Amino acid sequence: MNKVGKGLNIYFVIIIALLLITVWISSMSSGEEDYTYREFLQELQAGSISEITIQPNKETPTGALVLTMETGEEKVLYVSDVTEIEKLLAEYEIDPVLKDIPQENWFITSILPIIVMLIIGVFLFTMMNSNNAGNSGGKMMNFGKSKAKLSAGENKVTLKDVAGLQEEKEELEEIVEFLREPSKFTRVGARIPKGVLLEGAPGTGKTLLAKAIAGEASVPFFSISGSEFVEMFVGVGASRVRDLFGEAKKNAPCIIFIDEIDAVARRRGTGMGGGHDEREQTLNQLLVEMDGFGVNEGIIVMAATNRVDILDPAILRPGRFDRKISVGSPDVGGREEILRVHIKNKPLGDDVNLKQVAQTTAGFTGADLENLLNEAAICAAKENRNYIKQDDIKSAFIKVGIGAEKRSRIISDNEKRITAFHEAGHAILFHVLPDVGPVYTVSIIPTGLGAAGYTMPLPERDEMFRTKGRMLQEIMVSLGGRIAEELIFDDITTGASSDIKRATKLARKMVAKYGMSENIGVINYDDEDDEVFIGRDLAHTRSHSETIAGEIDKEVKVMIDECYEKARKIIVEYDTILHKCAELLLEKEKITRSEFEALFEE
């Protein structure tokens, strides 16, 4: 616990102790049992009282009688008129002891309340001043203060630690050079870029690039998330933007990095809050600070997002974000570089082939590759090994891509047989069709994602785009499992539901988005990415008529039916291989590429 927390605890304990003492002192004399006036008269008449002491109160004539009985017991009786009691005792010829009126305890009545109030005040004042302690002396009520973190040399990540993004690093190195030697560019009339937007899919390394720039640049680096600007209080976001740029001006030249800027820079006029939406006010202030009447010399704003399509056009124009750097998924060479970065603290066995792993992981981002090696290290640790084997990476690849294998799940022989023929149907099409193979692994072991088995291909190269022929082959492969079930068992199961969904989705994109249908034409009717602000269920409009929608449905059905017939002919042609593959799967549960291809050689 920090010093502030300890101090608050001490004040809290002192306040509780003082309150308990006050209550105890005030209740010291309230512990006697009830004693009635009738009992007093009875004992007075009986002569069982040996001594009586009268204690008047300050509010006369009330008071209390302290009675000492013959047995030595003391009793207390509170009376409303002490004078009447004196007359009564005179009748019984009893001479009472009369005490003075008690004086007030000046400490309890005057000093103690003041001390308690002072301590409570100090406690509250300390809480208000120590809230957000260490963040440039922030106050608890100072919501408009920027939450940006200033790093000046603490970051150890540099551009050397970033692999697979060579062109992106070169562009960002220019930014560092702008800040280190601005005169080199200004003397030829060049204007230093005001903003750099890093866009790309999640996990591609946008934030890592920003950390590397912070480590490379010898200038102050402010980092903040887009969601930290907006609060429930109106005007807080705009105030924080002003404060952030005010701090940046004091530390210029510097870099401001806003992560996930789409949280604050969404297109205006599309939300449910109207023009006075708090997020829009924050965006307006950001636009003014980046390129308004004020001058922000030496301040470069960097931002990262994976939803550049929803950003406001005003923030994307030159003069605000002058450069837009697309950070995509790495190619096979980049993946191998990334793998070598992530194995620095992981001992590898002699059989590990990083080049093969890079070829196998087509489409993986940097975050995916780091997670793959981490899962492989966990697999090695579970077996009490001090190094990672190729089998660990294969197991991790299946776990990450498909889900953990459920070997303990009890499956009937009939279901195993259906699964074996289903996966064999997929595998044959992967092998025979030229653009979608080859097969990497075929398994009938259930996985954590609910699949009864899986067939995993091994892409031999990275592709920037897919051809119509390749996509039709992908649809054929998806239908291979259903076709095999129908041919062998003369019945079908629900196991192909995800395959059918995948095939239908791809066929619809080919027709409505990619213009690959002769009957529909080269027109984009796909609108599923529109209206991302208010939701598709609230107000979804189509960009085409119901007649066109019906034509699209017909064309999708025709495309899938044709693929189904072509795939059926191939599987019928390789019927012998289908049975051999299924029998081998029932025997081993999992077969490799070499074992599967050996069936065709035979």
C-alpha distance (Angstrom), angle and dihedral (degrees) to the residues before:
residue distance angle dihedral
M1 . . .
N2 3.80 . .
K3 3.81 125.8 .
V4 3.79 92.8 -100.6
G5 3.79 91.9 55.4
K6 3.82 91.8 49.2
G7 3.81 91.2 50.3
L8 3.80 92.2 50.7
N9 3.81 91.1 50.2
I10 3.82 91.8 52.2
Y11 3.82 91.9 51.6
F12 3.78 90.6 47.7
V13 3.82 92.8 52.1
I14 3.84 91.9 47.9
I15 3.83 92.1 51.7
I16 3.81 92.7 49.0
A17 3.84 91.0 47.8
L18 3.82 92.9 50.8
L19 3.78 92.1 49.0
L20 3.81 91.1 50.5
I21 3.82 91.4 49.1
T22 3.80 91.0 50.3
V23 3.79 92.2 50.8
W24 3.82 91.4 46.8
I25 3.81 94.1 50.7
S26 3.79 92.6 47.4
S27 3.79 92.0 50.4
M28 3.82 98.9 43.8
S29 3.79 93.1 104.0
S30 3.79 98.0 40.9
G31 3.77 98.8 80.2
E32 3.86 100.9 88.3
E33 3.78 122.0 112.7
D34 3.84 120.2 -111.2
Y35 3.85 113.3 -86.5
T36 3.84 118.8 -174.7
Y37 3.79 130.4 -143.0
R38 3.85 90.7 -124.0
E39 3.81 90.7 57.3
F40 3.79 88.4 49.7
L41 3.86 91.8 54.1
Q42 3.81 92.1 46.9
E43 3.79 93.2 51.7
L44 3.82 91.0 42.7
Q45 3.83 90.3 54.8
A46 3.79 91.1 44.8
G47 3.82 90.8 52.5
S48 3.80 93.4 -128.0
I49 3.83 92.9 132.5
S50 3.79 113.9 91.8
E51 3.84 100.2 179.8
I52 3.80 137.4 12.2
T53 3.80 126.2 -161.3
I54 3.82 119.6 -167.4
Q55 3.82 115.1 -150.4
P56 3.85 110.2 -173.1
N57 3.77 119.1 -154.1
K58 3.77 125.6 -130.4
E59 3.81 87.5 -111.3
T60 3.83 96.2 64.2
P61 3.00 141.4 -126.9
T62 3.85 87.5 31.5
G63 3.77 119.8 89.1
A64 3.78 147.4 131.2
L65 3.83 134.8 -92.2
V66 3.80 118.1 -143.2
L67 3.81 105.9 -156.9
T68 3.81 122.3 -162.1
M69 3.81 109.7 -159.1
E70 3.82 127.1 -149.6
T71 3.77 87.3 -106.8
G72 3.84 91.3 57.6
E73 3.81 93.7 -107.5
E74 3.80 118.3 137.1
K75 3.81 123.9 -141.8
V76 3.79 131.7 -177.7
L77 3.79 125.6 -143.2
Y78 3.79 122.0 -173.8
V79 3.82 112.1 -147.4
S80 3.79 133.3 -170.1
D81 3.84 96.9 -143.3
V82 3.79 121.2 33.1
T83 3.85 91.8 -175.3
E84 3.83 92.2 61.5
I85 3.80 89.8 50.2
E86 3.83 90.5 53.5
K87 3.82 90.3 53.0
L88 3.81 90.9 48.0
L89 3.81 92.4 50.9
A90 3.81 90.1 48.2
E91 3.83 89.0 58.7
Y92 3.82 89.0 55.3
E93 3.85 89.6 44.4
I94 3.80 91.7 -120.2
D95 3.78 116.5 149.3
P96 3.87 106.7 -149.3
V97 3.79 126.4 -156.1
L98 3.82 108.3 -114.0
K99 3.82 117.1 -154.3
D100 3.78 127.6 -161.3
I101 3.78 122.0 -98.4
P102 3.86 106.6 -87.3
Q103 3.80 116.3 -108.8
E104 3.82 122.0 -130.3
N105 3.82 118.7 -97.1
W106 3.79 99.3 -120.1
F107 3.83 92.7 -163.6
I108 3.81 94.2 56.6
T109 3.79 96.1 39.7
S110 3.82 99.7 41.3
I111 3.79 116.5 10.4
L112 3.82 102.2 38.2
P113 3.87 96.1 55.2
I114 3.80 90.3 49.4
I115 3.82 91.7 50.6
V116 3.82 91.6 48.8
M117 3.81 92.3 49.7
L118 3.82 91.5 48.0
I119 3.81 92.5 51.4
I120 3.82 92.1 47.5
G121 3.81 89.8 49.7
V122 3.82 92.0 49.7
F123 3.80 89.7 48.2
L124 3.82 93.6 52.4
F125 3.81 92.4 43.6
T126 3.81 91.0 51.2
M127 3.81 91.4 50.0
M128 3.80 92.2 51.3
N129 3.80 93.6 48.3
S130 3.80 97.4 41.8
N131 3.82 96.3 49.7
N132 3.80 107.8 114.8
A133 3.80 87.7 6.9
G134 3.77 113.3 -173.8
N135 3.82 92.9 29.7
S136 3.79 96.8 105.4
G137 3.80 91.7 -65.7
G138 3.81 96.1 -60.3
K139 3.81 120.0 -172.5
M140 3.77 125.3 -135.1
M141 3.79 92.5 -117.1
N142 3.80 95.4 40.3
F143 3.81 96.4 102.6
G144 3.79 94.0 154.4
K145 3.79 93.0 67.2
S146 3.81 114.8 111.0
K147 3.82 116.2 -110.0
A148 3.79 94.1 -153.5
K149 3.81 115.7 135.4
L150 3.78 116.3 -131.7
S151 3.80 115.5 -145.6
A152 3.77 119.4 -171.7
G153 3.77 108.5 178.0
E154 3.84 99.7 -34.8
N155 3.82 94.1 107.5
K156 3.82 111.8 93.6
V157 3.84 96.6 -173.1
T158 3.82 114.0 104.8
L159 3.79 135.3 175.4
K160 3.82 89.1 -93.5
D161 3.81 87.8 67.9
V162 3.83 91.2 56.6
A163 3.81 112.7 85.7
G164 3.78 132.6 -175.7
L165 3.82 96.0 24.9
Q166 3.79 102.7 88.5
E167 3.83 99.4 148.9
E168 3.80 92.6 43.7
K169 3.81 90.9 51.8
E170 3.80 91.5 50.7
E171 3.81 91.3 54.7
L172 3.78 92.2 48.2
E173 3.79 92.3 47.4
E174 3.80 86.4 63.0
I175 3.81 89.0 57.8
V176 3.79 90.6 55.1
E177 3.78 89.8 48.6
F178 3.81 90.8 50.9
L179 3.79 89.7 58.4
R180 3.79 96.8 41.9
E181 3.83 97.3 46.6
P182 3.81 109.7 17.1
S183 3.80 93.0 158.1
K184 3.81 89.9 64.4
F185 3.79 89.2 67.3
T186 3.80 103.0 29.8
R187 3.80 93.7 57.8
V188 3.81 89.7 65.1
G189 3.80 92.3 45.6
A190 3.80 97.4 -101.4
R191 3.80 118.2 151.3
I192 3.76 116.5 -138.2
P193 3.85 110.2 -120.5
K194 3.79 112.1 -104.4
G195 3.78 97.5 -154.3
V196 3.81 142.7 18.3
L197 3.81 120.8 -161.3
L198 3.81 118.1 -158.4
E199 3.79 110.0 -157.8
G200 3.78 129.6 178.5
A201 3.78 146.8 107.0
P202 3.82 119.9 -56.0
G203 3.79 113.9 -79.6
T204 3.81 97.9 21.6
G205 3.81 94.0 116.8
K206 3.81 107.1 -96.5
T207 3.80 95.5 138.0
L208 3.80 90.7 41.2
L209 3.82 89.7 56.5
A210 3.80 89.7 52.1
K211 3.82 90.7 50.7
A212 3.79 89.3 49.8
I213 3.81 91.0 52.3
A214 3.80 88.8 51.1
G215 3.79 89.0 52.9
E216 3.80 93.9 45.9
A217 3.80 100.6 43.8
S218 3.78 117.7 78.7
V219 3.82 89.6 -148.7
P220 3.83 131.9 91.7
F221 3.81 114.0 -80.5
F222 3.84 121.4 -153.9
S223 3.80 115.4 -163.4
I224 3.81 126.3 -172.1
S225 3.80 138.2 154.4
G226 3.79 120.8 -118.2
S227 3.81 91.5 -124.1
E228 3.83 91.4 58.7
F229 3.80 91.7 70.4
V230 3.80 98.6 61.8
E231 3.81 122.9 68.5
M232 3.79 134.3 164.6
F233 3.83 89.7 -97.6
V234 3.81 115.9 88.3
G235 3.80 114.7 -115.7
V236 3.80 96.4 15.9
G237 3.82 94.3 109.4
A238 3.80 94.4 52.1
S239 3.80 90.2 46.0
R240 3.79 91.0 52.8
V241 3.80 91.3 50.0
R242 3.81 90.3 52.6
D243 3.79 91.5 47.5
L244 3.83 92.1 47.8
F245 3.78 93.6 53.1
G246 3.80 90.3 42.2
E247 3.81 90.0 57.4
A248 3.81 90.3 44.3
K249 3.82 91.5 54.2
K250 3.80 89.6 54.8
N251 3.83 90.2 52.6
A252 3.83 98.8 38.8
P253 2.96 130.1 178.4
C254 3.81 90.0 54.7
I255 3.81 145.4 124.8
I256 3.82 126.6 -114.6
F257 3.81 114.4 -158.7
I258 3.84 119.1 -165.1
D259 3.80 112.1 -170.4
E260 3.82 118.6 -153.8
I261 3.81 92.0 7.6
D262 3.81 90.9 178.0
A263 3.83 87.4 80.3
V264 3.82 89.4 71.3
A265 3.83 106.2 16.9
R266 3.80 102.2 58.2
R267 3.78 118.1 141.7
R268 3.80 112.0 -76.8
G269 3.79 123.8 -119.4
T270 3.80 95.1 30.7
G271 3.80 102.4 90.1
M272 3.79 128.7 87.5
G273 3.82 92.2 -114.5
G274 3.82 96.5 72.9
G275 3.80 125.1 -142.9
H276 3.82 93.7 -36.4
D277 3.77 94.9 59.5
E278 3.79 111.4 140.4
R279 3.80 91.4 -130.1
E280 3.79 91.0 54.7
Q281 3.81 92.0 51.8
T282 3.78 88.8 52.5
L283 3.80 90.8 49.8
N284 3.82 91.5 49.0
Q285 3.79 90.3 54.1
L286 3.81 90.9 47.6
L287 3.81 90.5 52.1
V288 3.80 91.3 51.3
E289 3.80 93.7 47.5
M290 3.81 93.5 48.9
D291 3.80 96.2 47.8
G292 3.80 116.4 -4.0
F293 3.78 135.9 109.6
G294 3.79 90.8 -61.0
V295 3.80 121.2 84.8
N296 3.80 118.8 -126.4
E297 3.78 101.6 -177.8
G298 3.80 115.1 -178.3
I299 3.83 95.7 14.1
I300 3.82 116.7 119.0
V301 3.80 117.5 -171.8
M302 3.80 116.9 -149.9
A303 3.79 121.7 -172.0
A304 3.80 137.1 178.2
T305 3.80 129.9 -153.4
N306 3.78 141.0 153.4
R307 3.82 92.7 -155.8
V308 3.79 104.2 61.8
D309 3.82 88.9 149.0
I310 3.82 92.4 72.0
L311 3.82 97.8 47.0
D312 3.79 119.9 113.8
P313 3.84 112.4 -98.0
A314 3.80 91.0 -132.1
I315 3.79 92.6 65.5
L316 3.80 93.3 47.3
R317 3.79 97.0 56.7
P318 3.84 123.1 104.3
G319 3.78 110.8 -87.1
R320 3.79 91.6 46.4
F321 3.79 107.7 41.4
D322 3.79 100.3 10.6
R323 3.80 94.2 171.0
K324 3.76 129.3 44.6
I325 3.79 113.7 -167.4
S326 3.80 115.9 -165.7
V327 3.81 111.5 -147.1
G328 3.80 106.7 -162.6
S329 3.78 136.0 175.9
P330 3.83 112.2 -70.4
D331 3.79 123.2 -107.0
V332 3.81 122.9 -124.6
G333 3.82 92.5 -80.7
G334 3.78 92.0 47.7
R335 3.80 91.7 48.9
E336 3.79 90.6 53.6
E337 3.83 90.1 51.2
I338 3.81 90.8 49.3
L339 3.80 91.4 49.3
R340 3.82 90.3 52.4
V341 3.81 90.0 52.6
H342 3.81 92.6 51.8
I343 3.85 95.6 47.2
K344 3.80 94.1 60.0
N345 3.80 92.7 103.4
K346 3.82 96.3 28.7
P347 3.84 118.8 86.9
L348 3.82 111.1 -136.4
G349 3.79 130.5 -154.9
D350 3.79 122.4 -121.9
D351 3.81 92.4 -105.9
V352 3.82 95.0 60.5
N353 3.81 111.2 113.8
L354 3.81 109.2 -169.5
K355 3.80 92.1 -175.6
Q356 3.80 90.7 59.3
V357 3.82 90.3 46.1
A358 3.82 89.1 52.3
Q359 3.82 90.5 51.3
T360 3.79 91.6 48.3
T361 3.81 94.9 50.7
A362 3.82 99.9 62.5
G363 3.81 109.8 164.4
F364 3.82 94.6 20.8
T365 3.80 117.0 136.1
G366 3.79 125.3 -144.7
A367 3.81 91.2 -94.6
D368 3.82 90.6 50.7
L369 3.82 91.5 52.1
E370 3.80 92.4 48.6
N371 3.80 89.4 50.4
L372 3.82 90.7 48.1
L373 3.82 93.2 55.4
N374 3.80 91.1 43.1
E375 3.82 91.0 54.6
A376 3.82 89.1 47.4
A377 3.81 89.9 53.0
I378 3.81 89.5 50.3
C379 3.82 89.7 51.9
A380 3.83 89.9 52.3
A381 3.81 92.2 47.6
K382 3.82 91.2 51.6
E383 3.82 88.9 58.5
N384 3.83 91.4 47.5
R385 3.80 92.2 -114.9
N386 3.80 124.1 146.1
Y387 3.81 94.8 -147.7
I388 3.81 139.6 45.5
K389 3.82 121.2 -110.7
Q390 3.79 129.5 -158.6
D391 3.80 88.9 -109.0
D392 3.82 89.2 59.1
I393 3.80 90.1 55.8
K394 3.82 90.8 47.6
S395 3.80 91.2 51.0
A396 3.80 90.5 47.5
F397 3.82 90.4 48.5
I398 3.81 90.8 55.5
K399 3.81 91.9 43.8
V400 3.81 93.0 50.4
G401 3.80 96.9 40.4
I402 3.81 102.5 37.6
G403 3.78 108.6 5.5
A404 3.77 138.1 -96.5
E405 3.78 115.2 -50.7
K406 3.82 115.4 -109.7
R407 3.80 101.6 -148.0
S408 3.81 92.9 162.2
R409 3.82 93.9 60.1
I410 3.80 111.5 112.2
I411 3.82 112.2 -129.2
S412 3.80 126.9 177.9
D413 3.80 120.1 -116.0
N414 3.80 91.0 -114.8
E415 3.83 92.6 54.9
K416 3.80 90.3 47.2
R417 3.80 89.8 52.5
I418 3.82 92.3 49.4
T419 3.83 90.7 48.5
A420 3.81 91.7 48.4
F421 3.82 93.2 54.7
H422 3.81 90.9 41.8
E423 3.83 93.1 55.4
A424 3.82 91.6 40.6
G425 3.82 88.3 57.5
H426 3.82 90.4 54.5
A427 3.79 92.6 45.1
I428 3.82 95.5 51.6
L429 3.81 91.9 53.3
F430 3.81 91.1 46.6
H431 3.80 89.0 54.0
V432 3.81 99.6 42.0
L433 3.82 100.6 41.1
P434 3.83 109.2 79.0
D435 3.83 102.5 -141.5
V436 3.81 105.2 45.3
G437 3.83 108.3 47.6
P438 2.89 174.0 82.3
V439 3.81 110.9 114.4
Y440 3.81 116.2 -119.2
T441 3.81 102.6 -179.7
V442 3.81 136.5 -6.7
S443 3.81 118.7 -162.5
I444 3.80 139.6 169.3
I445 3.83 93.0 -164.3
P446 3.84 110.7 118.8
T447 3.80 116.0 -114.5
G448 3.79 134.5 -146.9
L449 3.81 92.1 -103.4
G450 3.80 92.8 66.3
A451 3.81 97.3 -99.1
A452 3.80 117.6 138.7
G453 3.82 90.2 -146.4
Y454 3.77 142.2 -23.0
T455 3.79 144.1 -136.4
M456 3.80 113.9 -151.0
P457 3.82 120.9 -163.2
L458 3.80 125.4 -152.4
P459 3.83 112.4 -135.5
E460 3.80 108.1 -145.1
R461 3.82 95.0 -159.3
D462 3.79 142.6 16.9
E463 3.78 116.7 -106.3
M464 3.79 126.6 -157.6
F465 3.80 92.1 -158.4
R466 3.78 139.1 6.7
T467 3.78 125.8 -121.3
K468 3.78 125.6 -133.4
G469 3.79 90.1 -111.5
R470 3.80 92.2 53.5
M471 3.79 93.0 50.0
L472 3.80 91.6 49.3
Q473 3.82 88.1 52.2
E474 3.81 89.7 50.8
I475 3.81 89.0 54.7
M476 3.82 89.8 49.5
V477 3.81 91.2 51.2
S478 3.82 91.0 49.8
L479 3.81 90.0 54.5
G480 3.82 94.2 46.5
G481 3.81 95.3 90.1
R482 3.81 94.2 52.2
I483 3.82 91.0 47.1
A484 3.82 92.4 51.9
E485 3.81 91.4 50.4
E486 3.78 91.2 50.4
L487 3.83 94.2 48.2
I488 3.80 97.5 46.5
F489 3.80 104.4 33.9
D490 3.81 100.7 24.9
D491 3.81 85.0 -132.0
I492 3.81 137.9 79.7
T493 3.82 134.5 -134.6
T494 3.80 137.9 -156.3
G495 3.81 90.7 -106.9
A496 3.82 91.9 95.9
S497 3.82 95.4 55.7
S498 3.81 95.0 104.1
D499 3.84 90.2 45.1
I500 3.81 91.0 52.9
K501 3.80 91.2 47.3
R502 3.80 91.0 51.5
A503 3.81 92.8 48.0
T504 3.82 93.0 47.6
K505 3.80 92.9 49.0
L506 3.80 92.4 50.0
A507 3.81 92.7 46.7
R508 3.81 91.6 50.2
K509 3.80 91.1 51.2
M510 3.80 90.5 50.1
V511 3.81 90.8 53.3
A512 3.82 102.8 36.5
K513 3.81 103.7 27.2
Y514 3.80 110.2 25.3
G515 3.84 97.9 37.5
M516 3.82 93.5 -128.6
S517 3.81 96.6 142.1
E518 3.81 120.0 93.7
N519 3.81 93.9 -154.7
I520 3.83 95.9 48.4
G521 3.79 95.4 39.4
V522 3.77 135.5 -148.0
I523 3.82 95.8 -45.4
N524 3.80 128.9 120.6
Y525 3.80 110.8 -127.9
D526 3.80 94.9 161.6
D527 3.82 111.3 116.6
E528 3.79 102.5 157.6
D529 3.82 91.6 113.2
D530 3.82 93.9 55.2
E531 3.81 126.8 97.6
V532 3.77 94.7 29.3
F533 3.80 91.7 158.7
I534 3.79 106.9 59.8
G535 3.80 98.3 25.4
R536 3.77 133.3 -105.1
D537 3.79 93.8 -104.1
L538 3.81 94.3 55.1
A539 3.79 99.6 50.5
H540 3.79 118.3 -4.2
T541 3.78 118.4 168.6
R542 3.79 127.3 -175.6
S543 3.76 122.9 -134.1
H544 3.80 90.9 -146.6
S545 3.79 139.9 47.4
E546 3.78 129.0 -96.4
T547 3.81 88.9 -106.6
I548 3.81 91.2 59.0
A549 3.81 90.1 45.9
G550 3.79 89.2 55.2
E551 3.81 91.3 48.4
I552 3.81 90.0 51.3
D553 3.81 90.8 52.1
K554 3.81 90.8 50.2
E555 3.81 92.6 48.7
V556 3.82 91.7 49.1
K557 3.80 90.4 52.2
V558 3.82 92.3 48.5
M559 3.81 91.2 49.9
I560 3.82 93.7 49.7
D561 3.82 92.6 44.7
E562 3.82 91.2 52.9
C563 3.81 91.6 48.7
Y564 3.80 89.6 48.1
E565 3.80 93.1 54.7
K566 3.82 93.4 46.2
A567 3.81 92.1 48.9
R568 3.82 91.0 46.9
K569 3.82 91.6 54.9
I570 3.82 91.3 51.6
I571 3.80 93.9 49.7
V572 3.81 91.7 46.7
E573 3.81 88.3 51.3
Y574 3.80 91.3 52.6
D575 3.80 95.3 41.2
T576 3.81 92.3 131.7
I577 3.81 92.0 54.1
L578 3.82 89.1 47.6
H579 3.82 91.5 59.0
K580 3.81 94.0 42.0
C581 3.80 92.5 50.3
A582 3.81 92.5 47.9
E583 3.82 91.8 49.6
L584 3.81 91.1 49.3
L585 3.81 90.9 50.0
L586 3.81 91.4 50.1
E587 3.80 88.1 52.0
K588 3.83 100.3 44.5
E589 3.85 103.0 16.7
K590 3.84 89.3 -144.5
I591 3.82 129.9 44.0
T592 3.79 130.9 -174.3
R593 3.80 131.7 -134.2
S594 3.80 93.8 -94.6
E595 3.82 93.1 49.8
F596 3.79 91.7 49.0
E597 3.82 95.4 46.7
A598 3.82 89.4 48.7
L599 3.82 87.8 67.0
F600 3.82 90.2 64.0
E601 3.80 92.4 46.5
E602 3.80 90.4 55.1
